[in-house]
Amino acid sequence: MFFSYAEADEATRLYQNAENIVRQQEQIDPSVEVKASSISNKSKGKLFRSLNRYHKFGVIVRQDRVLPQIFLNKKSKQRYLDYVFKIAVKRKFQHLIKQNIINPNDVKRLRFYIDEHATATDGCYELREALEHEFKIGTFNPRYSKFHEPIFKTLNSVDLKFCDSKVKTLIRAADIVANRIYFSAVSQNILSLNQHQNLFFITQP
């Protein structure tokens, strides 16, 4: 999560520098993408540390607690994943507000960059609408007849863009963050995540 284009550009340069070192050390061809699934733990650690100063977030889904019918088709599964992503983003924003790192009245535009392989095109529109309702318009829960105010009441727009990880450096960086969270979860060592500066995560459901 970045608060300006300048900060994102700086993170891109730092990550690319670390990535170039990893590429040389692991003898990865320049035409091959450096992915968490194909490099050593040492290299993954180096890439992750290059992001130390920046805010990161994630969500761990306990699949054994998810309703079985959600897995019946791709669309219902994707909607659930979109939901937990939206909630993780919201909780991260709320945490930043509570820590006085951001002022909700200063936030005018949100831009989300999504791995183009993560969801279908129509799903992208649904996710953008869900994020817009959550942060700009507000949401209504019919079950409890309750309206939830948006946390950014002066927000002007919510943008969402598909990105190719081969082209967008920070999509690859997000993969490294997700990989760190994943292995902490499967090794039942979630508490270790709390030791990482600027890394915020939630669990669902």
N, C-alpha and C positions, 0 to 999 in steps of 0.2 A: 504494500500500500504506500503510495507516494502522494505528497501534498503539492507538488508542482512538476512541470515538465523538466525544469532544471535538475530537480532531485532524481527524477527517473533517468535522465541522461547520465548523471553521475553514477548511479547504480549500474547502468548498462556498461559503462566504461570499466568499472571495477570488476564486474562479473566477467566481461570479455577477457580482461587481463588474466584473471584466475583460470578461465576456460582455456586460454592459449597455453598456459603452463601445464595444465592437465593433459591437453592434447599432445604436447611434446613428451611428457613423462610416460603416457600410456600408448604412445605411438599410434594415435588415431588419425586417419587420413583426413585432410582438410575438407573433403566432400562429405564426410560422415558427421552426423549430428552427435554432440556429446550429451548423452542421456543418462539419467541416474541408474537405469537398468543395465547399463553396459560398462560402468566404470567401478573402480575399487572403492571401498569405504573411506580410505584415506583421501582419495580425490573428491568424493562427495563431501567430506568434511571441509576440504579447502574451499569448494564452491559455496557451501553453506556459510562459512565464516566471512566470505566476501560481502555477505548481506547483513552482517551483524548490526550495523548502525541503522538499518531500515526496519520499519514496522511490517510485521508478517502476521498472518492469521491462518487458521484452518479449522476443520471440523472432523471429528472422528465419529463415524456411524457404527453403532453396535448392531450388526446385521441380525443377530439372533433376537433382538428386541423389536425389529421392524415387522409390521403386519405382513403376513405371507402374501396377501392379495396384491401388495404393491409390486411384487416381483413377477406377477402374472404376464405383464407385457412391458415392452420397452418404454412406452409413453408414460405409464403410471410410475415406473421406476425413475424416469428422467424428471418427472414433476416433483418427485420426492427429493431427488438430488438437488434440484433447483431450490426447493424450499429450504433445505438445510444450509445450502450456500448462502441464501438470502439472510437467514437467521444468524449465521456466523459473521457475515459482514455487519449486520446490525449490532450484534453484541460487541464487535471490535470498535465500531464507531462510538457506542455508548461508553465503552471503557476509555477511549481517548478523550471523550467529553468529560467524564468523571475525573480524569487525571489532569484536566485543564490543558491538554495538549492541542485540542482544537476547540474553536467556538462554533457551535451549531449555526449561529446567525451569520457567520462568515462564509459558510459553504454555499456556493451558487451553482456548481456544476459537478456531477459525478460521471466519471468515465470508467467503464469496465472493459477489460480486454480478456477475451475468452479463447482458450485453445479451440481451434476450428474442428477438431476431432471429438470434442467433448459432447456435442449435442447437434441435433438436426437443425436445418434452417428455420423451420416453423417453431421449433423449440426455443430458438434464439429470440424470436419475437415475444414468445410467452414469458421468457425470463426477463426481458427488458421491461415488459409491462408490469411484472410482479415487483421488480426493483423500483420502478417508478411509483407504484402504489405505496410501497413500503416507506420510501424516503421522501416523496414529493406530495402525494395526494392523501395518503392515509389508508388504512385497511379496516374493514368491518367484519367482525366475527359473528355470523348469524346464530351460532350455537348459544352464545351468551348475550346476544343483542348488544354488543359492545363495539364502539368505534375507537380505533387506535390512531392517535394523531401521528403525523410524520415527525421524525426527529429533526429534520431540516425544513423548517417552515418557510424559509425564504429561498428555497432551492428553485432554480430556473429550469434545469434540464437533467435528464439521465440518458447517457449514451452507452451503447454496447457494441463492441466490434469483434468480429471473428479474427483470429490471428494464426499464422502458420509458425509453429515453434522453430522451424528451420530459419525463419527470417527474423522473428521477434525474440530478441535475447531474453527479455524478462519473462516470457512464457516458459523458456527453459529453466530460468531461475525458480519460477513457481513450482516446476516439476521437482526440483531439488528440495524445496521446502516441504512439499507434499510427501516426498519419499522419506524425509526425516520423521515426519509425524506418523506416517504409516508404520515404519519399523519400530518406533517407540511403542505404538499401540499393539502390534502383534507380538512383541517381546514382553508385553505387560510391564513396560517401564515408562509409563506415561508421566510419572512424576519428574523424570529427567528433563522433560520439555520445559518445565517451569524454571530451569536453570538458564535457559537461553534468553538473552536480553531481547526485548521487543517482539517476542513470539507469543501470540495469544491464540488459544484454541478452546473449543467447546466440544462436548460430546452429545450425540443425539441417537435415539430418542432418550 
